[in-house]
Amino acid sequence: MINRPIIALDFPSRVEIETFLSLFPTKEKLFLKVGMEIFYQEGPEIVRWLRSLGHDVFLDLKLHDIPNTVSRAMERIANLGVAITNVHAAGGIEMMAAAKAGLVKGTPEGQTIPQLIAVTQLTSTSEEQMQHDQLITVSLEESVLNYAKCTQAAGLDGVVCSALEAGKIHSVTSDTFMCLTPGIRPTGAAVGDQKRVVTPVLAKEIGSNAIVVGRPVTQAENPYEAYQAIKNEWNGVK
Ligand code: C5P
């Protein structure tokens, strides 16, 4: 289990991230999610910079390409010292295994191999869209569970999923398979565009192993206080 909520750094550039991080005590080491928006703006240097400040990074780039390309990209990612990164399970077991092999190969001697997780069906995809666009005839849940099993078969560490799916995913994989869950809202918070949200307490009860929180922290009047409150709720601290 990852004790710190992972904060989604959904900002357009490094300047906004500097302002945001200045609101936290320097000794508070955070777990930060770097996504496509900021990565494509600032490049890998943004990850090196966050690492130099002592923060852990989940690099959320959702790779999906032929196995050889994904493997070689993962070799480069492994060099950045991230704690977690990810791929699309839709790339297939061979692609996921190649991604893992690339990470292993690219991790410098003496450093920890980043955890590798997979996105199953995007939470923005409805069952109707999945059946129409992907010609998958089973239910969305069955497809998610199948992708989770493929992810495990490829030797990965877990999946990104809705907290509401975590229990079932554990039952078809294992208790130690990581369910990293976005769509988290502390009790009474604005939901934004997330449709199926759960509180940190409920997420834990259902089986989340890590939570990703964006706007409830980044848009809060006092981000540090909001972060502490969510962290305490997640860790069962009263
Ligand atoms: O602001 P909010 O807490 O909704 O942000 C959640 C973060 O998790 C965003 O960076 C969003 O892109 C990401 N995410 C998600 N649902 C997924 C995968 C990623 O909300 N299935």
py3Dmol code that shows the C-alpha trace and the ligand (Angstrom):
import py3Dmol

protein = """\
ATOM      1  CA  MET A   1       0.000   0.000   0.000  1.00  0.00           C
ATOM      2  CA  ILE A   2       1.163   3.535  -0.785  1.00  0.00           C
ATOM      3  CA  ASN A   3       0.486   5.655   2.299  1.00  0.00           C
ATOM      4  CA  ARG A   4       0.673   9.051   0.663  1.00  0.00           C
ATOM      5  CA  PRO A   5      -2.120  10.117  -1.682  1.00  0.00           C
ATOM      6  CA  ILE A   6      -0.559  10.625  -5.129  1.00  0.00           C
ATOM      7  CA  ILE A   7      -1.160  14.223  -6.195  1.00  0.00           C
ATOM      8  CA  ALA A   8      -1.988  14.654  -9.904  1.00  0.00           C
ATOM      9  CA  LEU A   9       0.140  17.582 -11.114  1.00  0.00           C
ATOM     10  CA  ASP A  10      -2.332  18.648 -13.786  1.00  0.00           C
ATOM     11  CA  PHE A  11      -0.702  22.002 -14.523  1.00  0.00           C
ATOM     12  CA  PRO A  12       0.266  23.522 -17.884  1.00  0.00           C
ATOM     13  CA  SER A  13       3.905  24.295 -17.038  1.00  0.00           C
ATOM     14  CA  ARG A  14       6.651  24.148 -14.428  1.00  0.00           C
ATOM     15  CA  VAL A  15       5.922  27.698 -13.178  1.00  0.00           C
ATOM     16  CA  GLU A  16       2.508  26.667 -11.843  1.00  0.00           C
ATOM     17  CA  ILE A  17       4.017  23.558 -10.256  1.00  0.00           C
ATOM     18  CA  GLU A  18       6.677  25.656  -8.516  1.00  0.00           C
ATOM     19  CA  THR A  19       3.945  27.908  -7.092  1.00  0.00           C
ATOM     20  CA  PHE A  20       1.921  24.892  -6.006  1.00  0.00           C
ATOM     21  CA  LEU A  21       4.843  23.127  -4.337  1.00  0.00           C
ATOM     22  CA  SER A  22       5.875  26.329  -2.546  1.00  0.00           C
ATOM     23  CA  LEU A  23       2.682  25.927  -0.486  1.00  0.00           C
ATOM     24  CA  PHE A  24       4.083  22.747   1.111  1.00  0.00           C
ATOM     25  CA  PRO A  25       6.828  22.602   3.734  1.00  0.00           C
ATOM     26  CA  THR A  26      10.103  21.578   2.001  1.00  0.00           C
ATOM     27  CA  LYS A  27      10.474  18.625   4.337  1.00  0.00           C
ATOM     28  CA  GLU A  28       7.132  17.185   3.169  1.00  0.00           C
ATOM     29  CA  LYS A  29       8.138  14.640   0.540  1.00  0.00           C
ATOM     30  CA  LEU A  30       5.254  14.055  -1.845  1.00  0.00           C
ATOM     31  CA  PHE A  31       4.182  11.395  -4.327  1.00  0.00           C
ATOM     32  CA  LEU A  32       3.395  13.253  -7.541  1.00  0.00           C
ATOM     33  CA  LYS A  33       1.717  12.168 -10.759  1.00  0.00           C
ATOM     34  CA  VAL A  34       3.273  13.634 -13.901  1.00  0.00           C
ATOM     35  CA  GLY A  35       0.915  13.244 -16.829  1.00  0.00           C
ATOM     36  CA  MET A  36       1.075  13.899 -20.555  1.00  0.00           C
ATOM     37  CA  GLU A  37       0.178  17.589 -20.342  1.00  0.00           C
ATOM     38  CA  ILE A  38       3.146  18.635 -18.248  1.00  0.00           C
ATOM     39  CA  PHE A  39       5.512  16.007 -19.691  1.00  0.00           C
ATOM     40  CA  TYR A  40       4.942  17.151 -23.274  1.00  0.00           C
ATOM     41  CA  GLN A  41       5.395  20.770 -22.218  1.00  0.00           C
ATOM     42  CA  GLU A  42       8.515  20.409 -20.080  1.00  0.00           C
ATOM     43  CA  GLY A  43      10.051  17.099 -21.174  1.00  0.00           C
ATOM     44  CA  PRO A  44      11.825  14.563 -18.956  1.00  0.00           C
ATOM     45  CA  GLU A  45      13.605  17.380 -17.125  1.00  0.00           C
ATOM     46  CA  ILE A  46      10.423  17.943 -15.102  1.00  0.00           C
ATOM     47  CA  VAL A  47      10.782  14.444 -13.633  1.00  0.00           C
ATOM     48  CA  ARG A  48      14.481  14.930 -12.851  1.00  0.00           C
ATOM     49  CA  TRP A  49      13.672  18.212 -11.129  1.00  0.00           C
ATOM     50  CA  LEU A  50      10.904  16.704  -8.947  1.00  0.00           C
ATOM     51  CA  ARG A  51      13.209  13.821  -8.047  1.00  0.00           C
ATOM     52  CA  SER A  52      15.959  16.278  -7.095  1.00  0.00           C
ATOM     53  CA  LEU A  53      13.506  17.832  -4.617  1.00  0.00           C
ATOM     54  CA  GLY A  54      13.050  14.410  -3.018  1.00  0.00           C
ATOM     55  CA  HIS A  55       9.561  13.651  -4.323  1.00  0.00           C
ATOM     56  CA  ASP A  56       8.446  10.309  -5.717  1.00  0.00           C
ATOM     57  CA  VAL A  57       6.969  10.293  -9.207  1.00  0.00           C
ATOM     58  CA  PHE A  58       4.274   8.300 -10.942  1.00  0.00           C
ATOM     59  CA  LEU A  59       4.878   8.932 -14.651  1.00  0.00           C
ATOM     60  CA  ASP A  60       1.452   8.558 -16.244  1.00  0.00           C
ATOM     61  CA  LEU A  61       2.152   8.390 -19.987  1.00  0.00           C
ATOM     62  CA  LYS A  62       0.018   5.317 -20.801  1.00  0.00           C
ATOM     63  CA  LEU A  63       2.278   3.814 -23.461  1.00  0.00           C
ATOM     64  CA  HIS A  64       0.613   1.839 -26.267  1.00  0.00           C
ATOM     65  CA  ASP A  65       2.679   0.855 -29.323  1.00  0.00           C
ATOM     66  CA  ILE A  66       4.428  -2.190 -30.772  1.00  0.00           C
ATOM     67  CA  PRO A  67       6.354  -4.212 -28.155  1.00  0.00           C
ATOM     68  CA  ASN A  68       9.799  -3.187 -29.431  1.00  0.00           C
ATOM     69  CA  THR A  69       9.015   0.530 -29.320  1.00  0.00           C
ATOM     70  CA  VAL A  70       7.403   0.344 -25.888  1.00  0.00           C
ATOM     71  CA  SER A  71      10.307  -1.668 -24.538  1.00  0.00           C
ATOM     72  CA  ARG A  72      12.850   0.884 -25.775  1.00  0.00           C
ATOM     73  CA  ALA A  73      10.801   3.790 -24.441  1.00  0.00           C
ATOM     74  CA  MET A  74      10.623   2.084 -21.055  1.00  0.00           C
ATOM     75  CA  GLU A  75      14.403   1.726 -21.014  1.00  0.00           C
ATOM     76  CA  ARG A  76      14.591   5.525 -21.228  1.00  0.00           C
ATOM     77  CA  ILE A  77      11.875   6.000 -18.586  1.00  0.00           C
ATOM     78  CA  ALA A  78      13.694   3.665 -16.191  1.00  0.00           C
ATOM     79  CA  ASN A  79      16.606   6.076 -16.278  1.00  0.00           C
ATOM     80  CA  LEU A  80      14.503   8.890 -14.809  1.00  0.00           C
ATOM     81  CA  GLY A  81      14.111   7.301 -11.381  1.00  0.00           C
ATOM     82  CA  VAL A  82      10.307   7.161 -11.340  1.00  0.00           C
ATOM     83  CA  ALA A  83       8.539   4.956  -8.793  1.00  0.00           C
ATOM     84  CA  ILE A  84       5.596   3.960 -11.004  1.00  0.00           C
ATOM     85  CA  THR A  85       4.798   4.185 -14.704  1.00  0.00           C
ATOM     86  CA  ASN A  86       2.135   2.703 -16.982  1.00  0.00           C
ATOM     87  CA  VAL A  87       0.935   1.277 -20.286  1.00  0.00           C
ATOM     88  CA  HIS A  88      -2.412   0.462 -21.895  1.00  0.00           C
ATOM     89  CA  ALA A  89      -3.440  -3.153 -21.335  1.00  0.00           C
ATOM     90  CA  ALA A  90      -5.043  -2.978 -24.803  1.00  0.00           C
ATOM     91  CA  GLY A  91      -1.502  -3.217 -26.201  1.00  0.00           C
ATOM     92  CA  GLY A  92      -1.610  -6.885 -25.244  1.00  0.00           C
ATOM     93  CA  ILE A  93       0.316  -9.281 -23.022  1.00  0.00           C
ATOM     94  CA  GLU A  94       3.344  -9.310 -25.325  1.00  0.00           C
ATOM     95  CA  MET A  95       3.559  -5.516 -25.316  1.00  0.00           C
ATOM     96  CA  MET A  96       3.162  -5.348 -21.531  1.00  0.00           C
ATOM     97  CA  ALA A  97       5.855  -7.972 -20.982  1.00  0.00           C
ATOM     98  CA  ALA A  98       8.152  -6.060 -23.350  1.00  0.00           C
ATOM     99  CA  ALA A  99       7.470  -2.875 -21.371  1.00  0.00           C
ATOM    100  CA  LYS A 100       8.478  -4.629 -18.183  1.00  0.00           C
ATOM    101  CA  ALA A 101      11.625  -6.048 -19.799  1.00  0.00           C
ATOM    102  CA  GLY A 102      12.558  -2.551 -20.986  1.00  0.00           C
ATOM    103  CA  LEU A 103      12.165  -1.177 -17.475  1.00  0.00           C
ATOM    104  CA  VAL A 104      14.288  -3.942 -16.004  1.00  0.00           C
ATOM    105  CA  LYS A 105      16.979  -3.410 -18.649  1.00  0.00           C
ATOM    106  CA  GLY A 106      16.992   0.382 -18.273  1.00  0.00           C
ATOM    107  CA  THR A 107      17.080   0.595 -14.481  1.00  0.00           C
ATOM    108  CA  PRO A 108      20.575   1.661 -13.399  1.00  0.00           C
ATOM    109  CA  GLU A 109      22.490  -0.755 -11.189  1.00  0.00           C
ATOM    110  CA  GLY A 110      21.509  -0.516  -7.535  1.00  0.00           C
ATOM    111  CA  GLN A 111      18.230   1.333  -8.213  1.00  0.00           C
ATOM    112  CA  THR A 112      14.725  -0.016  -7.733  1.00  0.00           C
ATOM    113  CA  ILE A 113      12.860  -1.134 -10.851  1.00  0.00           C
ATOM    114  CA  PRO A 114       9.804   1.140 -11.260  1.00  0.00           C
ATOM    115  CA  GLN A 115       6.467  -0.504 -10.643  1.00  0.00           C
ATOM    116  CA  LEU A 116       4.573  -1.007 -13.869  1.00  0.00           C
ATOM    117  CA  ILE A 117       0.794  -0.849 -14.018  1.00  0.00           C
ATOM    118  CA  ALA A 118      -1.743  -0.901 -16.849  1.00  0.00           C
ATOM    119  CA  VAL A 119      -4.817   1.086 -17.756  1.00  0.00           C
ATOM    120  CA  THR A 120      -7.673  -1.321 -18.510  1.00  0.00           C
ATOM    121  CA  GLN A 121     -10.667   0.382 -20.093  1.00  0.00           C
ATOM    122  CA  LEU A 122     -10.419   4.159 -19.706  1.00  0.00           C
ATOM    123  CA  THR A 123     -12.980   5.398 -17.199  1.00  0.00           C
ATOM    124  CA  SER A 124     -14.161   7.825 -19.895  1.00  0.00           C
ATOM    125  CA  THR A 125     -15.291   4.847 -22.017  1.00  0.00           C
ATOM    126  CA  SER A 126     -18.904   3.757 -21.558  1.00  0.00           C
ATOM    127  CA  GLU A 127     -20.005   0.166 -22.089  1.00  0.00           C
ATOM    128  CA  GLU A 128     -21.911   1.300 -25.177  1.00  0.00           C
ATOM    129  CA  GLN A 129     -18.834   3.019 -26.649  1.00  0.00           C
ATOM    130  CA  MET A 130     -16.654   0.010 -25.893  1.00  0.00           C
ATOM    131  CA  GLN A 131     -19.057  -2.374 -27.601  1.00  0.00           C
ATOM    132  CA  HIS A 132     -19.520  -0.094 -30.612  1.00  0.00           C
ATOM    133  CA  ASP A 133     -15.961   1.190 -31.102  1.00  0.00           C
ATOM    134  CA  GLN A 134     -13.925  -1.829 -30.034  1.00  0.00           C
ATOM    135  CA  LEU A 135     -16.442  -4.508 -31.065  1.00  0.00           C
ATOM    136  CA  ILE A 136     -16.100  -6.055 -27.611  1.00  0.00           C
ATOM    137  CA  THR A 137     -19.367  -7.841 -26.922  1.00  0.00           C
ATOM    138  CA  VAL A 138     -18.948  -8.609 -23.205  1.00  0.00           C
ATOM    139  CA  SER A 139     -19.791  -6.135 -20.430  1.00  0.00           C
ATOM    140  CA  LEU A 140     -17.411  -3.339 -19.489  1.00  0.00           C
ATOM    141  CA  GLU A 141     -16.730  -5.057 -16.184  1.00  0.00           C
ATOM    142  CA  GLU A 142     -15.800  -8.327 -17.866  1.00  0.00           C
ATOM    143  CA  SER A 143     -13.466  -6.494 -20.186  1.00  0.00           C
ATOM    144  CA  VAL A 144     -11.818  -4.682 -17.253  1.00  0.00           C
ATOM    145  CA  LEU A 145     -11.373  -7.959 -15.345  1.00  0.00           C
ATOM    146  CA  ASN A 146      -9.963  -9.661 -18.426  1.00  0.00           C
ATOM    147  CA  TYR A 147      -7.448  -6.865 -18.949  1.00  0.00           C
ATOM    148  CA  ALA A 148      -6.486  -7.109 -15.257  1.00  0.00           C
ATOM    149  CA  LYS A 149      -5.803 -10.827 -15.679  1.00  0.00           C
ATOM    150  CA  CYS A 150      -3.752 -10.169 -18.842  1.00  0.00           C
ATOM    151  CA  THR A 151      -1.798  -7.508 -16.938  1.00  0.00           C
ATOM    152  CA  GLN A 152      -0.978  -9.999 -14.211  1.00  0.00           C
ATOM    153  CA  ALA A 153      -0.079 -12.670 -16.769  1.00  0.00           C
ATOM    154  CA  ALA A 154       2.383 -10.224 -18.358  1.00  0.00           C
ATOM    155  CA  GLY A 155       4.153  -9.887 -15.009  1.00  0.00           C
ATOM    156  CA  LEU A 156       3.066  -6.329 -14.207  1.00  0.00           C
ATOM    157  CA  ASP A 157       2.371  -4.994 -10.730  1.00  0.00           C
ATOM    158  CA  GLY A 158      -1.200  -3.819 -11.049  1.00  0.00           C
ATOM    159  CA  VAL A 159      -3.758  -1.641 -12.795  1.00  0.00           C
ATOM    160  CA  VAL A 160      -5.208   1.834 -12.746  1.00  0.00           C
ATOM    161  CA  CYS A 161      -8.890   1.377 -12.012  1.00  0.00           C
ATOM    162  CA  SER A 162     -11.958   2.814 -10.356  1.00  0.00           C
ATOM    163  CA  ALA A 163     -11.974   2.098  -6.629  1.00  0.00           C
ATOM    164  CA  LEU A 164     -15.383   0.532  -7.250  1.00  0.00           C
ATOM    165  CA  GLU A 165     -13.658  -2.189  -9.319  1.00  0.00           C
ATOM    166  CA  ALA A 166     -10.791  -2.868  -6.900  1.00  0.00           C
ATOM    167  CA  GLY A 167     -12.444  -5.680  -4.927  1.00  0.00           C
ATOM    168  CA  LYS A 168     -13.369  -7.686  -8.024  1.00  0.00           C
ATOM    169  CA  ILE A 169      -9.960  -7.100  -9.590  1.00  0.00           C
ATOM    170  CA  HIS A 170      -8.267  -8.476  -6.484  1.00  0.00           C
ATOM    171  CA  SER A 171     -10.537 -11.519  -6.570  1.00  0.00           C
ATOM    172  CA  VAL A 172      -9.503 -12.395 -10.141  1.00  0.00           C
ATOM    173  CA  THR A 173      -5.799 -11.551  -9.646  1.00  0.00           C
ATOM    174  CA  SER A 174      -4.332 -11.524  -6.134  1.00  0.00           C
ATOM    175  CA  ASP A 175      -4.404  -9.524  -2.912  1.00  0.00           C
ATOM    176  CA  THR A 176      -0.992  -8.087  -3.675  1.00  0.00           C
ATOM    177  CA  PHE A 177      -1.907  -6.930  -7.208  1.00  0.00           C
ATOM    178  CA  MET A 178      -1.948  -3.123  -7.057  1.00  0.00           C
ATOM    179  CA  CYS A 179      -5.183  -1.237  -7.666  1.00  0.00           C
ATOM    180  CA  LEU A 180      -4.266   2.416  -8.073  1.00  0.00           C
ATOM    181  CA  THR A 181      -7.411   4.470  -8.107  1.00  0.00           C
ATOM    182  CA  PRO A 182      -8.234   8.014  -9.244  1.00  0.00           C
ATOM    183  CA  GLY A 183     -11.711   9.516  -8.911  1.00  0.00           C
ATOM    184  CA  ILE A 184     -11.264  10.186  -5.199  1.00  0.00           C
ATOM    185  CA  ARG A 185     -13.147  12.927  -3.405  1.00  0.00           C
ATOM    186  CA  PRO A 186     -13.058  13.696   0.317  1.00  0.00           C
ATOM    187  CA  THR A 187     -16.498  13.788   1.919  1.00  0.00           C
ATOM    188  CA  GLY A 188     -18.372  16.937   0.860  1.00  0.00           C
ATOM    189  CA  ALA A 189     -15.984  17.959  -1.957  1.00  0.00           C
ATOM    190  CA  ALA A 190     -16.891  19.100  -5.475  1.00  0.00           C
ATOM    191  CA  VAL A 191     -17.089  16.165  -7.862  1.00  0.00           C
ATOM    192  CA  GLY A 192     -15.979  18.052 -11.039  1.00  0.00           C
ATOM    193  CA  ASP A 193     -16.204  15.924 -14.184  1.00  0.00           C
ATOM    194  CA  GLN A 194     -15.555  12.627 -12.364  1.00  0.00           C
ATOM    195  CA  LYS A 195     -18.687  10.515 -12.508  1.00  0.00           C
ATOM    196  CA  ARG A 196     -18.128   7.627 -10.132  1.00  0.00           C
ATOM    197  CA  VAL A 197     -16.237   9.078  -7.185  1.00  0.00           C
ATOM    198  CA  VAL A 198     -15.506   7.528  -3.812  1.00  0.00           C
ATOM    199  CA  THR A 199     -14.065   8.833  -0.549  1.00  0.00           C
ATOM    200  CA  PRO A 200     -10.589   7.738   0.606  1.00  0.00           C
ATOM    201  CA  VAL A 201     -12.165   5.651   3.380  1.00  0.00           C
ATOM    202  CA  LEU A 202     -14.469   3.812   0.994  1.00  0.00           C
ATOM    203  CA  ALA A 203     -11.652   3.320  -1.518  1.00  0.00           C
ATOM    204  CA  LYS A 204      -9.607   1.622   1.161  1.00  0.00           C
ATOM    205  CA  GLU A 205     -12.513  -0.548   2.273  1.00  0.00           C
ATOM    206  CA  ILE A 206     -13.107  -1.782  -1.270  1.00  0.00           C
ATOM    207  CA  GLY A 207      -9.419  -2.537  -1.791  1.00  0.00           C
ATOM    208  CA  SER A 208      -7.525   0.394  -3.339  1.00  0.00           C
ATOM    209  CA  ASN A 209      -3.789   0.153  -2.717  1.00  0.00           C
ATOM    210  CA  ALA A 210      -3.043   3.719  -3.777  1.00  0.00           C
ATOM    211  CA  ILE A 211      -5.158   6.794  -4.499  1.00  0.00           C
ATOM    212  CA  VAL A 212      -4.639   9.591  -7.020  1.00  0.00           C
ATOM    213  CA  VAL A 213      -6.071  12.956  -6.080  1.00  0.00           C
ATOM    214  CA  GLY A 214      -6.000  16.007  -8.332  1.00  0.00           C
ATOM    215  CA  ARG A 215      -8.326  18.952  -7.987  1.00  0.00           C
ATOM    216  CA  PRO A 216      -9.359  18.399  -4.338  1.00  0.00           C
ATOM    217  CA  VAL A 217      -5.733  19.316  -3.525  1.00  0.00           C
ATOM    218  CA  THR A 218      -4.530  21.420  -6.484  1.00  0.00           C
ATOM    219  CA  GLN A 219      -7.614  23.681  -6.509  1.00  0.00           C
ATOM    220  CA  ALA A 220      -8.055  23.857  -2.740  1.00  0.00           C
ATOM    221  CA  GLU A 221      -7.860  27.189  -0.970  1.00  0.00           C
ATOM    222  CA  ASN A 222      -5.159  25.667   1.213  1.00  0.00           C
ATOM    223  CA  PRO A 223      -3.616  22.747  -0.704  1.00  0.00           C
ATOM    224  CA  TYR A 224      -1.382  21.637   2.170  1.00  0.00           C
ATOM    225  CA  GLU A 225      -4.319  21.413   4.585  1.00  0.00           C
ATOM    226  CA  ALA A 226      -6.452  19.644   1.984  1.00  0.00           C
ATOM    227  CA  TYR A 227      -3.624  17.176   1.343  1.00  0.00           C
ATOM    228  CA  GLN A 228      -3.139  16.470   5.052  1.00  0.00           C
ATOM    229  CA  ALA A 229      -6.868  15.890   5.522  1.00  0.00           C
ATOM    230  CA  ILE A 230      -7.030  13.419   2.620  1.00  0.00           C
ATOM    231  CA  LYS A 231      -3.835  11.707   3.764  1.00  0.00           C
ATOM    232  CA  ASN A 232      -5.239  11.301   7.272  1.00  0.00           C
ATOM    233  CA  GLU A 233      -8.543  10.007   5.939  1.00  0.00           C
ATOM    234  CA  TRP A 234      -6.697   7.508   3.719  1.00  0.00           C
ATOM    235  CA  ASN A 235      -4.504   6.334   6.606  1.00  0.00           C
ATOM    236  CA  GLY A 236      -7.401   6.113   9.063  1.00  0.00           C
ATOM    237  CA  VAL A 237      -5.950   8.875  11.274  1.00  0.00           C
ATOM    238  CA  LYS A 238      -8.720  10.612  13.208  1.00  0.00           C
TER     239      LYS A 238
END
"""
ligand_1 = """\
21
C5P
O -8.736 16.195 -10.371
P -8.975 14.709 -10.222
O -8.813 14.217 -8.799
O -10.254 14.278 -10.858
O -7.762 14.085 -11.061
C -7.584 12.725 -11.191
C -6.372 12.439 -12.024
O -6.377 11.081 -12.365
C -6.294 13.205 -13.338
O -4.910 13.420 -13.627
C -6.905 12.252 -14.335
O -6.428 12.418 -15.638
C -6.431 10.922 -13.774
N -7.207 9.757 -14.171
C -8.557 9.602 -13.936
N -9.195 8.455 -14.310
C -8.519 7.470 -14.894
C -7.159 7.604 -15.127
C -6.526 8.758 -14.758
O -9.186 10.490 -13.391
N -9.124 6.349 -15.194
"""
view = py3Dmol.view(width=600, height=400)
view.addModel(protein, "pdb")
view.setStyle({"model": 0}, {"cartoon": {"style": "trace"}})
view.addModel(ligand_1, "xyz")
view.setStyle({"model": 1}, {"stick": {}})
view.zoomTo()
view.show()
